[in-house]
Amino acid sequence: MSETSPFAPRTSKAEIEEGLGLAPKFDSKGLIPCIASDVESGEVLMFAYMNRESLALTLSTGEAHYWSRSRGELWHKGASSGHTQQVIELRVDCDQDVVWIKVQAAGPACHVGYRSCFYRVAERDEDGALRLAMTEASKAFDPSEVYGDK
């Protein structure tokens, strides 16, 4: 690791796949996919991207930080909603090109109001047509009360 980066250099394939240095592979836009799941239930709560800064902040603060592609800025999860995510464990996949964080969530993950961003399932109706069905009976909070009307 260098003084300017908390991450190890990406060296050999063997070192990346089986070594002990954290050497994340960011894409051409400087991003890495991140999956966040509930530490107790294992439920997938959300998917977002991280950049170098947000991953480093996540590791140093113990709270999830992401990169908002739509806003083009760093995003501390829960900064406006209070629905922070305390990171209990951070893992990378074999190629170190995906991050998985297990979190203790201080509230719902989804900005739409549901506990998880994955609140719909694809299924076929009796006529064989594909449709989405809700997996959560109701919203956990009213987004307009938390974020205002956007």
KEZADO-157877 format. One line per 5 residues: number of its first residue (from 1); their letters; for each residue y negated, x, z negated of N, C-alpha, C. Coordinates in steps of 0.02 Angstrom, whole numbers, m for minus. Layout:
// KEZADO-157877
NUM) a) Y:X:Z:Y:X:Z:Y:X:Z; ...
***
This chain:
// KEZADO-157877
1) msets) 59:42:0:0:0:0:m62:44:0; m113:22:33:m176:59:33:m224:27:m16; m280:63:m28:m330:36:m74:m366:m24:m45; m369:m28:21:m405:m83:53:m362:m144:64; m297:m138:58:m252:m194:69:m197:m193:16
6) pfapr) m182:m252:m11:m126:m254:m59:m58:m254:m25; m57:m252:41:5:m258:78:30:m191:103; 96:m186:106:128:m126:133:121:m126:209; 122:m67:240:120:m65:313:185:m91:343; 180:m120:402:240:m142:437:269:m82:473
11) tskae) 325:m59:450:355:1:477:418:m17:516; 474:7:494:537:m6:531:562:m77:519; 602:m99:565:634:m165:559:676:m168:495; 712:m116:480:754:m114:420:710:m120:357; 654:m85:356:610:m87:298:579:m157:290
16) ieegl) 559:m187:345:529:m254:343:581:m305:320; 642:m300:347:694:m351:332:728:m341:265; 735:m278:242:772:m269:180:737:m224:129; 678:m200:146:640:m159:100:606:m201:47; 572:m168:1:541:m203:m55:465:m205:m50
21) glapk) 437:m183:6:365:m186:16:345:m252:48; 293:m284:21:267:m346:50:224:m326:110; 250:m340:170:218:m321:233:214:m382:279; 172:m431:261:171:m493:301:149:m481:373; 180:m521:418:162:m518:488:116:m576:505
26) fdskg) 53:m560:515:4:m610:534:4:m617:610; m9:m677:635:m7:m687:708:m71:m659:740; m79:m671:804:m136:m644:842:m203:m671:818; m202:m727:780:m263:m755:752:m272:m733:679; m227:m690:655:m232:m665:587:m204:m713:535
31) lipci) m160:m758:557:m133:m810:512:m58:m803:502; m35:m829:446:37:m833:431:51:m903:404; 104:m936:428:120:m1003:402:142:m999:329; 124:m1051:292:143:m1055:221:169:m1125:205; 227:m1128:175:256:m1191:152:248:m1192:76
36) asdve) 224:m1247:50:217:m1256:m23:265:m1311:m45; 306:m1295:m95:352:m1345:m122:343:m1349:m198; 363:m1406:m225:361:m1418:m297:413:m1374:m331; 394:m1336:m380:439:m1289:m413:497:m1324:m448; 487:m1384:m473:540:m1419:m509:586:m1459:m464
41) sgevl) 557:m1499:m419:599:m1543:m377:621:m1510:m312; 585:m1459:m290:599:m1428:m226:569:m1465:m167; 538:m1522:m179:507:m1562:m126:454:m1521:m89; 455:m1524:m23:402:m1492:16:339:m1534:8; 286:m1502:m14:223:m1537:m25:175:m1531:34
46) mfaym) 173:m1472:64:125:m1463:119:142:m1400:158; 110:m1395:215:112:m1337:259:40:m1319:275; 24:m1255:272:m43:m1232:290:m37:m1160:314; m93:m1131:332:m94:m1062:353:m132:m1020:301; m114:m957:297:m150:m909:257:m172:m852:303
51) nresl) m227:m821:285:m247:m758:317:m240:m703:265; m258:m642:281:m251:m587:233:m287:m601:168; m349:m626:173:m389:m638:114:m359:m693:70; m338:m747:100:m311:m803:60:m244:m784:28; m203:m746:64:m140:m723:35:m153:m675:m23
56) altls) m200:m629:m14:m217:m582:m67:m245:m619:m128; m288:m669:m116:m316:m709:m171:m262:m749:m207; m216:m777:m169:m161:m814:m198:m121:m769:m246; m107:m709:m223:m69:m661:m264:m109:m638:m325; m174:m628:m318:m213:m602:m373:m234:m655:m424
61) tgeah) m243:m717:m402:m266:m770:m448:m210:m813:m474; m154:m816:m438:m99:m859:m458:m109:m932:m438; m162:m946:m400:m174:m1013:m373:m175:m1009:m297; m151:m1063:m265:m146:m1063:m192:m215:m1064:m158; m222:m1018:m111:m280:m1015:m67:m253:m1015:5
66) ywsrs) m287:m1049:49:m265:m1054:118:m324:m1038:164; m309:m1037:229:m361:m1031:280:m364:m1098:316; m422:m1131:314:m431:m1194:349:m449:m1180:421; m403:m1196:466:m417:m1186:537:m471:m1235:561; m470:m1296:535:m519:m1346:558:m590:m1329:535
71) rgelw) m596:m1301:476:m663:m1284:450:m681:m1211:463; m631:m1170:480:m643:m1100:492:m665:m1063:430; m634:m1080:373:m655:m1048:311:m598:m1045:260; m607:m1002:212:m561:m996:156:m559:m1061:117; m500:m1080:93:m493:m1144:59:m452:m1134:m4
76) hkgas) m484:m1142:m62:m450:m1140:m126:m424:m1210:m138; m358:m1219:m135:m328:m1286:m142:m349:m1316:m209; m380:m1374:m205:m401:m1410:m265:m473:m1396:m285; m509:m1355:m248:m578:m1339:m267:m622:m1401:m269; m612:m1448:m223:m652:m1509:m224:m615:m1568:m255
81) sghtq) m549:m1569:m251:m511:m1626:m277:m486:m1616:m349; m481:m1554:m370:m451:m1540:m435:m375:m1535:m431; m347:m1545:m372:m274:m1543:m362:m251:m1472:m345; m261:m1427:m392:m243:m1358:m382:m167:m1349:m381; m147:m1290:m357:m76:m1273:m355:m68:m1205:m388
86) qviel) m36:m1204:m446:m20:m1142:m480:43:m1113:m448; 39:m1053:m424:96:m1022:m391:143:m993:m443; 204:m1018:m443:256:m995:m488:296:m939:m455; 307:m946:m390:346:m896:m354:322:m895:m282; 319:m834:m253:301:m826:m184:357:m787:m150
91) rvdcd) 381:m814:m95:434:m782:m56:412:m773:16; 443:m726:50:434:m719:122:503:m723:154; 504:m742:218:568:m744:253:588:m673:274; 645:m667:307:673:m602:325:627:m560:368; 589:m590:413:543:m553:457:474:m546:426
96) qdvvw) 464:m576:369:400:m577:334:345:m608:377; 364:m661:416:314:m695:455:304:m768:434; 333:m786:377:322:m852:346:321:m842:271; 276:m877:238:270:m875:165:293:m942:137; 329:m939:82:350:m1000:46:327:m992:m26
101) ikvqa) 286:m1039:m49:264:m1037:m118:293:m1097:m155; 318:m1083:m215:341:m1136:m260:284:m1145:m310; 259:m1207:m314:199:m1219:m353:208:m1272:m407; 167:m1267:m458:158:m1319:m508:93:m1353:m487; 98:m1413:m460:40:m1447:m432:4:m1488:m486
106) agpac) m63:m1482:m487:m103:m1519:m535:m121:m1588:m508; m91:m1607:m454:m104:m1672:m423:m71:m1674:m355; m82:m1728:m319:m53:m1735:m252:m76:m1679:m205; m34:m1664:m156:m50:m1611:m108:m90:m1636:m49; m78:m1698:m29:m105:m1723:34:m176:m1751:27
111) hvgyr) m220:m1730:73:m289:m1754:72:m294:m1828:91; m240:m1857:118:m239:m1928:136:m226:m1971:74; m199:m1940:21:m189:m1976:m41:m117:m1978:m65; m71:m1954:m25:0:m1956:m45:19:m1893:m83; 73:m1896:m121:96:m1839:m160:112:m1780:m114
116) scfyr) 147:m1793:m59:166:m1742:m11:134:m1758:56; 119:m1707:94:93:m1718:162:148:m1746:208; 210:m1741:187:267:m1765:226:290:m1833:200; 247:m1883:208:258:m1950:180:287:m1999:231; 307:m1975:290:337:m2018:340:400:m1985:368
121) vaerd) 448:m2027:386:510:m2002:415:519:m2035:483; 544:m1997:531:558:m2024:598:627:m2058:596; 629:m2119:621:693:m2155:623:692:m2203:682; 750:m2231:697:756:m2280:751:761:m2350:721; 726:m2397:753:733:m2466:729:795:m2497:761
126) edgal) 806:m2561:748:867:m2594:772:872:m2596:849; 815:m2590:883:816:m2588:956:821:m2517:984; 825:m2469:940:831:m2399:960:765:m2364:972; 710:m2399:961:644:m2368:971:628:m2322:912; 600:m2266:928:581:m2218:878:517:m2239:844
131) rlamt) 516:m2234:777:455:m2251:740:453:m2210:677; 396:m2213:644:388:m2179:579:393:m2231:524; 426:m2213:470:431:m2256:412:404:m2218:351; 372:m2254:307:342:m2224:247:397:m2204:198; 388:m2147:167:435:m2125:114:404:m2133:45
136) easka) 339:m2143:42:304:m2154:m22:276:m2224:m21; 290:m2262:m73:270:m2332:m76:194:m2342:m80; 159:m2295:m112:87:m2302:m118:55:m2234:m125; m10:m2233:m115:m47:m2171:m122:m54:m2153:m196; m57:m2089:m208:m66:m2064:m276:m139:m2065:m298
141) fdpse) m185:m2065:m249:m256:m2069:m264:m293:m2095:m203; m355:m2116:m215:m398:m2141:m161:m441:m2083:m136; m428:m2059:m75:m464:m2002:m49:m541:m2011:m48; m564:m2073:m36:m636:m2083:m33:m669:m2073:m101; m632:m2085:m155:m658:m2072:m222:m662:m1998:m238
146) vygdk) m616:m1960:m208:m613:m1888:m222:m658:m1849:m174; m655:m1865:m109:m691:m1826:m59:m752:m1861:m31; m762:m1925:m49:m816:m1964:m19:m795:m1988:50; m838:m2023:83:m822:m2048:150:m836:m1992:200; m785:m1974:238:m793:m1921:288:m783:m1948:357
***
